[in-house]
Amino acid sequence: MKADGLAAGKGVVVAKSRTEAIAACEEMESLVGSAASEKILLEECLVGREVSLLAFADGEHFSLMPPVRDHKRIGEGDTGPNTGGMGTITDDLLLTDDQTREIVDTIIRPTLHGCIRDGFPFRGILFLGLMMTNAGPKVLEYNVRFGDPETQAIIVRLKTDLVEICEAMLSSRVGDLSIDWAAGSSACIVLASEGYPGKPRSGDKISGLENAASKKNVVVFHAGTAFDNERNFVTAGGRVLGVTSTGTDLQSALNTAYSAVSDISWPGIQYRRDIGQ
């Protein structure tokens, strides 16, 4: 069950029965608002592993980014309602070479060629949300932008200047540009306010940011933060921070990220402890 409008990633309910499906329809407006839920889509439930594959595109040529996996549900073990994303990982083992080739040959190239055929060569960030099923990759969604929190985990591995890449996309030179990525893996742990993904509580003072950000290979991305009258950082939204780290392998990236997370606190903080597991 999917709200057919902009819902900040929260307008999806995976219904396991007719009763749950009806309840999702009745509750969608309270979850995402009346505008987003004016129409509701019913989609086939696909079973498999989710993965996102993003690419820099210049109309005809493209360059892939590292595959990334988001963790949508609020609760550990993929329980509770969907969110805008509670954490991401990048790791080359998310897709085999054969799977990547299949996605390129059956989805990415036909998509870009279709855009050319229909008169709008696509230049920019192409985002494919995929389900890797037993029948092969299936498209869940297209986005024409970086994703959140996918971007946090991707961008910390990018070695080439992003401005140079953007200029290459605009001038149709992506095919001539060598885009370099740091080897290894990365992880982003999202820290959320109490009440999220419903109505989040705001104004709680955030402690430990300097200690977390000082750790080697750690970047703390601010999302829902603000200053109070004393210039302290406070919560100001649902998803507050994205604590992100790189590592030589996935487990080392996760260990470093969670070590930095342990330095940060505020009343009602919530985050998943099973990202990447």
Summary of the structure (lengths in Angstrom):
residues: 277
radius of gyration: 19.4
end to end distance: 26.4
largest distance: 56.6
contacts: 905
relative contact order: 0.14
helix: 27%
strand: 31%
